[in-house]
Amino acid sequence: MSCSSCGKNIFTEKIGKCKDCIYLSAVTSVLFWTLWYFSVQIFGETIGHFAKHIFLFLALFVNLLFIAHILAYLSDRRQIKNETEKNNTSL
């Protein structure tokens, strides 16, 4: 992986720490939503309902992973900001 955070074994220690992973989950989210859109709109008659549902579930789960990355990143940023403010006021 690209950083030391990605090499950790525990999922909760990894998520939201690496910007490359956040970007990758954003790109895959857009990719799966695009696949789902094309499977419904363009290939609606030729592709089966099962495949449409698979693309929908993949898009939803990847999007949830992206949201989890963003929330964890924002939480870590807020925690770091609070710690630096606390250290600056104690000096």
Residue, then its C-alpha position, 0 to 999 in steps of 0.5 A: m500500500s501507499c502509506s503506513s496507515c494502509g499497512k495496518n491490520i485493523f480496519t478502523e485504524k486504516i479508514g480516513k487516514c490515507k488521502d490516496c485511499i479516499y481518492l480511490s474510493a471516490v473514483t470507484s464510487v463514481l465508476f459504479w454509479t456510472l455503470w449502474y446508470f448505463s445498465v439501467q438507461i442504455f442497456g435496460e432491455t438487454i441486461g437482466h434485472f439481476a445485473k442491474h441490482i448487482f451494480l446498484f448494490l456495488a454502487l451503494f456499498v462503495n459509496l458507503l465506504f467513501i462516506a465512512h472515509i470522509l467522516a473518519y477523515l473529518s473526525d481526525r482533523r477535528q481531533i487534531k485541531n482541538e489538540t493543537e488549540k489545547n496545547n496552544t492555550s496551555l503554553 
